[in-house]
Amino acid sequence: MASFNLTFKALSDPTRRKILQLLNSGPLSAGEIAEQFNMTKPSISHHLNLLKQVDMIMDEKQGQYVIYRLNTTVFQEIVQWLMDFSNEKNEEESEEDKKESEK
């Protein structure tokens, strides 16, 4: 997986977030994705390439079309990281509470 910094940078762009939302409904061709935006196909291609670089989406050539789909593994890794972060914070707070109650 790409670094979390690059992943979060990719998520910071509203166009890329909308592409991810579209793909959450199922695989789409580049043309089907581009139809949802008021921008040039090269611009959409740029966004798709950035999402591919951070492994958030995968592509597959089917005939003359390129079909894009979500790579859910990356999302699972992000959620796991957030859960780990939250658990560490809760453990720290629990230790602090325990020390306070011992006083």
Buried (B, 14 or more C-beta within 10 A) or exposed (E): EBEEEBBEBBBEEEBBEBBBEBBEEEBBBBEEBBEBBEEEEEEBBBBBEBBBEBBBBBBEEEEEEBBBBBBEEBBEBBEEEEEEEEEEEEEEEEEEEEEEEEE
